[in-house]
């Protein structure tokens, strides 16, 4: 599912009202939808992970800090590009943020245009990641529709086994292999063998094949 760039939501979490208000006006002036929160807890209670966007996050806040919120999102398996902003932080803070996957880290005051540029990058990345994940989920659904035998044939074909070699490994005729492969191609919605292999590799569906002698 492709998203329009400005269908995304920019989340802004900062306990300073003046910062929230000024940044909200700035971001909205470029056509973005902005949701503001004064605390990490309020953000967590209202965030909808199904919608594309990015998070502009203050580092130092009462109760749950920005770094704590980032860690919470990672632990929950929620992936959203994060741009940190801070008026009083240490090198260790930025290092920890980047290690956990932060997109950028701005010290207040910062240039508005730089922030806007990074927002575009963040939202573009989020939409691209979502499209990629949707495609992978589609491939996995197709894979799950295969029978056990079709999955075996797929694994061998994707591992560069010829029809003759796959037939010998599975102890069935090469014509049966061809029939299974045709059904695999249809169910996986693959136009050719190369695209089928790419699907399997991209979604980590290729399993290690046992070493078997193909002679005799």
Secondary structure, DSSP 8 states (H G I E B T S, - for coil): ----GGGSEEEEE-S-HHHHHHHHHHHHTTT-EEEEESSHHHHHHH--TTS-EEEEEES--SSS-HHHHHHHHHHTT---EEEEEESS--HHHHHHHHHTT-SEEEESS--HHHHHHHHHHHHHHHHHHHHHHHHHHHHHHHHHTS-HHHHHHHHHHHTT--HHHHHHHHTS-HHHHHHHHHHHHHHTT-SSHHHHHHHHHHTT------------
